[in-house]
Amino acid sequence: MTRSRHPGSGPSSSRPSDRNTDRSGDRSGGRPQQGASPRQDEGDEGARGGRKAARGGRGPAARGVLLYGLHPVAAALTNPERRIHRLLVTDSGRAALEPAIAAARAQGLQRPEASPADRMELDRMLPAGAVHQGVVVDASPLPDLGIEDVCNELAGETSAVIVALDQVTDPHNVGAILRSAAAFGARAVVVTERHAPETTGVLAKSASGALEAVPLIRVTNLARALTDLQQNGFWSVGLAESGQSTLAKLNLTGKTVLVMGAEGSGLRRLTMERCDAIARLPTGGPVGSLNVSNAAAVALYEVARLRE
């Protein structure tokens, strides 16, 4: 697991609504597929165990993904783990992408020659309203990683942060959380195999290049994944409005998993029961909750601050 090129580290925040963060009880101590089907009971997420990790997307391994926008495409071009099949650029897109093309060449990476395309051609290839900035790549999904890969890589470390998302379904939120995770030095983002967005160009664009730097791990059973992390020295903190203490009052200097709840209903019961502590962000005023991606950024900053 070699995808942490960005410094930093971080957590999460209060309650969610359709695009919001976690809410819940207290304990001591191609084309985007958005939206989720109705929530299942916690137990059915997991008879199969939790290995399947898809940094590059689920579905047939051979199927490519269209990445677009300067930051996602530049990061993909310079990522040795990413196979690029086709690069399409407008004249202005080619000029803006030239530093990344040169950097990939300097690394000795095999990349296809850029093919000229006009803006309307790129518009037709992508979801309506996609801001491609004149650059698109057709790429293979990144290699799958699992919880065991994260644990093995971090086995010798005494301080690390992972973000775990309990059925967060909006690709813009997951992408933005990946971006914050990269900025604050989190080592991975864990999502559920079901009720989580596909790793499409929409998610990659929201991540602004962070998809190439922070592993996106998919697990079939989040509660079991938290147990695996705890057995490997991680302390798990769930974020919910009902937390008795704020995040700042906890000792988050060791290996920490920040667990954030789903849009709409927050952390599920079984997920909360697996957490070592439930904490909250000190939100207040007329709006008492944050969007889950904003909450993640605030919490990750707080963890980074506590570790200085």
N, C-alpha and C positions, 0 to 999 in steps of 0.2 A: 504494500500500500504506500505509494510514493507520491501522493498528490497534494502536499501542503507546501505551496510556494509563497503563501502570504502570511504575514505575522499577525498575532492577536488572539483573542479568546472571548467567549461570552455566553449568556443566558436568555431568559424570556419574561413574559409579563402576565397581566391580568386576564380578564374574561374575553372570550371570543363571541362574535356574532358571525354572519355569513363569511366575513373575511377577518374574523377577529381571533383573539387568543383564548387562553384557557380559563376555565371557571371550574370550581368544584370544591369538594370537602377538604377538611383539614386532617393532618396527621402530625403527631409530634415528631420532636426530633428534627416529419410529416405534418399532421394536423393535431392540434392539441386536443386531448380528451379531458375536459374539465368537468368538475362536479363529481359527486359520489352517489352511489346507490344507497338506499336506506341503511342505517347503521345496524350491524349485526351484534349479537350478544358477544361479550368479550371472549368467551370460550371458543367460538368457532373460528377464531383467527388463527388457531394454532395447532391442531393436532399434528401438523406436518413439521414443526421445528422451524428454525429461523435462519437458514443460510442464504437464501437467494438474494443477492445484492446486485442491483443494477444501476451502475453509475451512468450507463449510456442509454438505458431504456429497456422496458420489457418487450415481449413479443419475439418474433423470429429473429435470431441472432444476425442473419444475413441482411435484414432490412436496414437501410440507411436512415439517417435522420438529417433533416435540412436545418442547418444552423445559420443564423443571419444576424447582421449587425456587426459593427467594427470590433467591439470588445470580445464577443463570443467567438467570432471567426479568427481573430488574431490569436486568442488563447488556444484555440483548437489547432491552428497551424503550427504553433510552437510547442505543443504537447506531444512528446515522443510516444505516448500511449494511444494517441488518436490516429486512426487510419483515415486519410482523406481520399475520396474517389474523384471529386470534381470541384473546381473552384470557378465560380461565375462572378464577374465584376463589371460594373460600369466604368467609364473612364475615370470619373472622380473617385469611385470606390477603389480602383486599382492604385491610384496615387496615395490614398489614405492608408491602404493596407501594405504598401511597399516596405515599411520597416519590419513588419511581422514576416513578410515573405523573405526578406534578407536574413532575419534572425533564424528562421527555419532552415534556410540554406546553410548558414554558418554552423548550425547544429548537425548538419549532415542528414537531415530528415528528407525522405523522398516525398515530394509534394508535386501534384500535377500542375502543369502550366495553367495560368489564369486564362479562362475563356471569356471573350468579350460578350456582354449582354446589355440590353437596354433596360431601363427601369420598369417598363410595362411588362417585359418578359419575367422579370423577377417578381413583380407584383402577382402575376398569375400563378407562380409556383407556391406562394406562401399564403397563410391565413389572411383574411381580409383585415386591412389596417396594420399589417406587420411593418415595422419601421426597420427596413433592411440596410439602409445607408449605402446601397449600391454594392453589397457583398453578400454572397451566399455560398456555403459549402455543403456538399453531400458527403456525409461522413458515416463511418461505422460506429455503433455503440461502443462505449468504453468497456474495458474488461469488468466482469462482475467481481465484487468484493463482498465479504460477509463479516459478521461481528468478530469471528475468530481472527480474521486478518487484522482488524483494528487492535484487538487485544494483543496479538503477537507483536505488532509493530511498537506498541506502547508498553510492552512488558517491563522494560528497563527504566521507564520514566516514572517520576514521582508526581508530576503535575501535568495535567492535560484536561481539555474540555471537549465534550461531545454534546451535540444537540439532538434530542429525540423528539419527533413529532407524532402525536397520537391522532392519526387519521386527519391530517390537514390536507384538504383536497384542492385548493386553488393553486395552479402552477405559478402565478405571479407571486403569491406568498412564499411558496417553497423556494423559488428562485431568489427572492429578496433575502430570505433567511440564509441561503447559501452564500450570498454576497457578504452579509454581515459576518457569517462564520469565517469566511476567508479573511476579512478585514481585521477581525479580532483574534485570529489564530486558533479557532476551533478545529479539531482534527478530523471530524466527520459529522455528517448529518444523517440520522437514522429515520426512516419512514416506514409505514406499514405497506406490505405487499398489496393489500386491498385498501380501497378508500384513500388512495394517494395518486397524484397526477403522473401521467407518463412523462418520460424525460424527452420532451419535444423541444423544438426551437423556441416556443413561447417561454418555457421554463428557463432554457439556456439564455435567452435574451434578458429576462428578468435578473438572472444571476450575474450578468455582465462579465463573463469570463470565469467566474468562480466555480462553475461546473467542472472545469479542467483542473482545479486546484484542490477542492475539498471532496472527498469521497461521499457519494450519496448511496447509502446502504439500505437495501430493502429487506425487511424481515416479515415472516408470516405471523409471528407472535411477539408483539412488543413487550408484553410482560415477561416473557421468557428471555428476550434479548436483554432487558434490564437486569434480570437475575444473572445472566452470563457476565455482564459487565461488572456487577457487584462482586461476583466471585473472582474477578480479575482486578480488584482493588478500586473500583469506581464507587463514588457516593452519589446517589441519584436524588435530585431535588425537583419536585414537581412545582409548577407555577400555577397558582390559583388565587382568586380573590379572598378565599376563606383562610389562606395561610395565616398562622398566628404571629409570625415574625416576617419582617422584610428580608429580602435577599441579602442586604448589606450586613445583617446581623449574623449570618452564617459563616462558618469557616469553609471557604471555597478554594483553598490554596492547593489542595491535592488533586487527585483524579476525580473529575466531576461530570455527571450527566445532567444537563438541563432539559427537563421534560415539559413540553408545551402541548396544550390541549387542542382538540379539533375545532374547526369553525362551527359555531352555533352552540355546542353543548360542553365544550371543555374536556378535561381529562376524564376518561372512563373509570369506573369504580376499580376494576382490576389493575389498571395502570397506576392509580393512586395508591393502592395497597402495596404495590411493589416499590414505591418511592421511599427513601429513607427519611425525607422531610418534605413538607409542603410549605412554600414561601410565597410571598406576594411582592409586587412592586408598590411603592408608596404613591399610587395614583389617587386622585380625589377631584373635587370640583364638580361642575355640571356634567362632565363626561368621565365616568369612572373606569373605563376600560380602554384598551388599546388594540389596534389591529395586531394580529399575531406576528407579522413581520416587524412592525415597530417595536412590539414588546420584546422580541428576540434581540433586536439591536440594543435596546436599553439594558437588558439583562446581560448580554455579552459584554457590553461596556463595563457594567458593574463588576463582573467577575475579573475582567482585565485590570480594573482599578484596584481591586482588593489584592491582586497579585503583585502590584508594583512594590 
